């Protein structure tokens, strides 16, 4: 409730401060007016005093209404002028002004917290004018009253001192709120910049993530295509190997296997597998291994051929080596390869005749 009562509809920090101060002072003055009404109601003639208090209350409520509407400057002036009027009323009515002049210091103090710093001098000038007027007009007053110049000097010195203090206090408050507002704006700007940087960074991260995801998907597609190509190449190689080691039937009981090119370990395994598979399928009893197209036979190749011959014999076929070239024969002899138990023939025709 109190927070709602002290709420000022403005974004200016200094106006909010002065508006809340106006409302706080106004509530204090309303409390003092209520106490004063209880005090004067028992006087012999309370009507004038009550009317004065009623006028003061109306001014205070008006100041509060203006402050709540956001008219802080006008509400502050209404409040200060009301205090000046309340201080001047006993001075104007009574001739004893020594103690009443002290109340003129109140508007100066209040002005320092509700008005702008430069307006404090205006309130001080109004107070000094009232003091000077009453001091100079009080020459014919009672003997108990001090000399007019003494009254003017004392009251003026007190009010001037309070005016300077109020001005400096208002100036410091305004500067402090200005610095606070600048710091708040700088912090808000920094927060906005940081938020924008975060948004830009998130956008960059998302864009980079999309790029990486696209690159990863493309790499996966390329890897899949590469694997498919490798599988196709592997299949083609298998077909080529099978075609490079053909086993051809030349009769119902005879197979011929022409070998062309260099022989390595993998190809020797294929040769052995194809030869044995063909013997098993055809139930052939003769396998002609044609070496016409083989340019080089080393120990490893010779041993591989011997293993094939031995495996064919286990299946009931009789292997025959045909078409051994002279250089191949010399190489096999120099390597000490024993082929004494292997039948040979010079060419395919002579092998078929035998």
C-alpha positions in Angstrom: 0.0 0.0 0.0 2.8 2.4 0.9 4.7 1.6 -2.2 1.6 2.2 -4.3 1.0 5.5 -2.5 4.6 6.6 -3.2 4.6 5.5 -6.9 5.4 8.3 -9.4 4.5 7.7 -13.1 7.9 8.8 -14.6 11.1 7.2 -15.7 13.3 10.0 -14.6 15.1 8.9 -11.4 15.5 12.5 -10.0 11.7 13.2 -10.6 10.9 10.0 -8.9 13.0 10.9 -5.9 11.6 14.4 -5.6 8.0 13.1 -6.1 8.4 10.5 -3.4 9.8 13.2 -1.1 6.9 15.5 -1.9 4.5 12.7 -1.0 6.4 11.8 2.2 6.5 15.4 3.4 2.9 15.8 2.5 1.9 12.8 4.6 4.0 14.2 7.5 2.2 17.6 7.2 -1.2 15.9 7.2 -0.2 14.2 10.4 0.9 17.5 11.9 -2.3 19.2 10.7 -4.3 16.5 12.5 -2.4 17.0 15.7 -2.7 20.8 15.4 -6.5 20.5 14.9 -6.8 18.5 18.1 -4.7 21.2 19.9 -6.7 24.3 18.7 -10.2 22.8 18.9 -10.2 23.5 22.6 -9.3 27.2 22.2 -11.9 29.8 22.9 -12.1 30.8 19.2 -10.9 27.8 17.1 -12.7 28.7 13.9 -9.9 30.8 12.3 -7.2 28.3 13.1 -9.3 25.4 11.9 -10.0 27.3 8.6 -6.2 27.9 8.2 -5.5 24.2 8.9 -8.2 23.2 6.4 -6.7 25.4 3.7 -3.3 23.9 4.4 -4.7 20.4 4.2 -6.3 21.2 0.8 -3.0 22.5 -0.5 -1.2 19.3 0.7 -3.8 17.0 -0.9 -3.5 19.0 -4.1 0.3 18.6 -4.0 -0.1 14.9 -3.5 -2.6 14.7 -6.4 -0.2 16.6 -8.7 2.7 14.4 -7.7 0.7 11.2 -8.5 -0.1 12.6 -11.9 3.6 13.2 -12.6 3.6 17.0 -12.2 6.3 16.8 -9.6 7.7 20.3 -10.1 4.3 22.0 -9.7 3.4 19.8 -6.7 6.7 20.7 -5.0 6.0 24.5 -5.5 2.4 24.1 -4.2 3.9 22.4 -1.1 6.6 25.0 -0.6 4.3 27.9 -1.1 1.8 26.4 1.4 4.6 26.2 4.0 5.6 29.8 3.3 2.0 30.9 3.7 1.6 28.9 6.9 4.8 30.5 8.3 3.7 34.0 7.1 0.2 33.8 8.6 1.2 34.2 12.3 3.8 36.8 11.3 1.1 38.9 9.5 -1.5 38.5 12.2 0.7 38.9 15.3 3.2 41.6 16.1 5.5 39.2 18.0 7.6 37.9 15.1 10.8 36.8 16.6 9.9 33.2 17.1 7.5 33.1 14.0 10.3 34.1 11.7 12.1 30.8 12.5 9.3 29.0 10.7 10.4 30.6 7.4 13.4 28.3 7.6 11.1 25.3 6.9 10.4 26.2 3.3 14.1 26.6 2.6 14.8 23.1 4.0 11.9 21.5 2.2 12.9 23.3 -1.1 16.3 21.6 -0.9 14.7 18.1 -1.1 11.7 18.7 -3.4 12.8 21.5 -5.8 15.6 21.7 -8.3 18.9 23.2 -6.9 18.5 26.6 -8.6 15.0 27.0 -7.2 16.3 27.0 -3.7 17.7 30.5 -4.2 14.2 31.7 -5.2 12.6 30.3 -2.0 15.5 31.8 0.0 14.9 35.2 -1.6 11.2 35.0 -0.7 12.0 34.2 2.9 14.6 36.9 3.2 12.1 39.4 1.7 9.5 38.5 4.3 12.1 38.8 7.1 13.2 42.1 5.8 9.7 43.4 5.4 8.7 42.4 8.9 12.0 43.6 10.4 11.7 47.0 8.9 8.0 47.3 9.6 8.5 46.3 13.2 10.2 49.5 14.3 7.2 50.6 16.3 6.8 47.3 17.9 7.0 46.5 21.6 10.1 47.2 23.6 10.7 43.5 24.1 11.2 43.1 20.3 14.9 43.3 19.1 16.2 46.0 16.9 15.0 45.5 13.2 18.6 45.3 11.9 19.5 42.7 14.6 16.4 40.7 13.7 17.2 41.0 10.0 20.8 40.0 10.4 20.1 37.0 12.7 17.2 35.6 10.7 18.8 36.4 7.4 22.1 34.7 8.4 20.2 31.5 9.6 18.1 31.4 6.4 21.1 32.0 4.2 23.1 29.3 5.9 20.2 26.9 5.5 19.7 28.0 1.9 23.4 27.3 1.0 23.2 23.9 2.7 19.9 23.0 1.0 21.3 24.1 -2.4 24.5 22.0 -1.9 22.4 19.0 -0.7 20.0 19.3 -3.7 23.0 19.7 -6.1 24.7 16.6 -4.7 21.4 14.6 -4.8 20.8 15.6 -8.4 24.4 14.8 -9.4 24.2 11.5 -7.6 21.0 10.5 -9.3 22.4 11.7 -12.6 25.5 9.5 -12.1 23.3 6.6 -11.0 21.0 7.1 -14.1 24.1 7.2 -16.3 25.5 4.1 -14.7 22.1 2.4 -15.1 21.9 3.4 -18.8 25.5 2.2 -19.4 24.6 -1.1 -17.7 21.4 -1.4 -19.8 23.4 -0.6 -22.9 26.0 -3.2 -22.0 23.3 -5.7 -21.2 21.7 -5.0 -24.6 25.0 -5.3 -26.4 25.8 -8.5 -24.5 22.3 -9.9 -25.4 22.9 -8.9 -29.1 26.3 -10.5 -29.0 24.8 -13.7 -27.5 22.1 -13.7 -30.2 24.7 -13.2 -32.9 26.9 -15.9 -31.4 23.9 -18.3 -31.2 23.1 -17.5 -34.8 26.7 -18.1 -35.8 26.7 -21.4 -33.9 23.5 -22.5 -35.5 24.7 -21.6 -38.9 28.0 -23.4 -38.3 26.2 -26.4 -36.9 24.0 -26.5 -40.0 27.1 -26.3 -42.2 28.8 -29.0 -40.2 25.7 -31.2 -40.3 25.5 -30.7 -44.1 29.2 -31.4 -44.5 28.8 -34.5 -42.3 25.8 -35.7 -44.3 27.7 -35.1 -47.5 30.7 -37.0 -46.1 28.4 -39.8 -45.2 26.9 -39.8 -48.7 30.4 -39.8 -50.2 31.5 -42.6 -47.9 28.5 -44.6 -48.8 29.1 -44.0 -52.5 32.7 -44.9 -52.0 31.8 -48.1 -50.2 29.4 -49.0 -53.0 32.1 -48.3 -55.6 34.6 -50.5 -53.6 32.0 -53.3 -53.4 31.4 -53.0 -57.1 35.2 -53.0 -57.8 35.6 -56.0 -55.5 32.9 -57.9 -57.3 34.4 -56.9 -60.6 37.8 -58.1 -59.4 36.3 -61.4 -58.3 34.7 -61.8 -61.7 37.9 -60.9 -63.4 39.9 -63.3 -61.3 37.4 -66.1 -62.1 37.6 -65.2 -65.8 41.4 -65.0 -65.6 41.5 -68.6 -64.4 39.0 -70.4 -66.6 38.6 -74.2 -66.4 37.3 -75.4 -69.8 36.0 -78.9 -70.6 37.6 -80.3 -73.8 35.8 -83.6 -73.4 33.6 -85.4 -70.9 36.5 -86.5 -68.9 39.2 -83.9 -69.6 39.5 -80.3 -68.4 42.0 -77.7 -69.5 43.0 -74.6 -67.4 45.0 -72.1 -69.4 47.1 -69.7 -67.2 48.1 -66.3 -68.4 50.2 -63.6 -66.7 52.1 -63.5 -63.4 51.0 -65.7 -60.6 50.9 -64.5 -57.0 49.7 -66.1 -53.8 46.1 -64.9 -54.1 45.9 -66.0 -57.7 47.4 -69.4 -56.9 44.7 -69.9 -54.3 42.0 -69.0 -56.9 43.6 -71.5 -59.4 43.5 -74.3 -56.8 39.9 -73.5 -55.8 38.6 -73.3 -59.4 40.4 -76.4 -60.5 39.1 -78.5 -57.6 35.6 -77.1 -58.0 35.6 -78.0 -61.7 36.9 -81.5 -61.1 34.2 -82.1 -58.5 31.4 -80.8 -60.8 32.5 -82.7 -64.0 34.0 -85.8 -62.4 36.9 -85.4 -64.8 39.9 -87.7 -64.6 42.4 -85.5 -66.5 43.3 -81.8 -65.7 45.5 -80.1 -68.3 47.3 -77.1 -66.7 48.5 -74.9 -69.6 51.6 -72.7 -68.6 52.1 -71.3 -72.1 51.2 -67.8 -71.0 53.2 -67.8 -67.8 56.5 -66.0 -68.2 58.1 -66.6 -64.8 57.9 -69.4 -62.3 59.7 -69.1 -59.0 59.8 -71.4 -56.0 56.6 -70.0 -54.5 54.7 -70.4 -57.8 56.1 -73.9 -58.4 55.1 -75.0 -54.9 51.6 -73.6 -55.4 51.3 -75.5 -58.7 52.5 -78.7 -56.9 49.9 -78.2 -54.2 47.2 -77.9 -56.9 48.4 -81.0 -58.6 48.4 -83.0 -55.4 44.9 -81.8 -54.5 43.7 -82.7 -57.9 45.1 -86.2 -57.5 43.2 -86.6 -54.2 40.0 -86.0 -56.2 40.9 -88.7 -58.7 42.2 -86.5 -61.5 45.5 -86.9 -63.3 47.1 -83.4 -63.7 49.3 -82.7 -66.8 51.5 -79.6 -67.2 51.6 -78.4 -70.8 53.3 -75.6 -72.7 56.2 -75.0 -70.4 58.5 -72.5 -72.1 62.2 -73.1 -72.2 63.1 -70.3 -69.8 60.5 -71.5 -67.4 61.9 -75.0 -67.6 65.5 -73.7 -67.0 64.2 -71.7 -64.0 62.5 -74.6 -62.5 65.5 -76.9 -62.9 67.8 -74.3 -61.4 65.5 -73.9 -58.5 65.7 -77.7 -57.9 62.0 -78.3 -58.3 61.2 -82.0 -58.6 58.5 -82.7 -61.2 59.5 -86.2 -61.9 56.1 -87.6 -60.8 54.2 -85.0 -62.9 53.2 -85.7 -66.4 54.1 -83.0 -69.0 53.4 -82.2 -72.6 54.8 -79.7 -75.1 51.4 -78.3 -76.1 47.7 -78.9 -75.8 47.4 -80.9 -79.0 50.0 -83.5 -78.0 48.5 -83.7 -74.5 45.1 -84.4 -76.0 46.6 -87.1 -78.3 48.2 -88.8 -75.3 
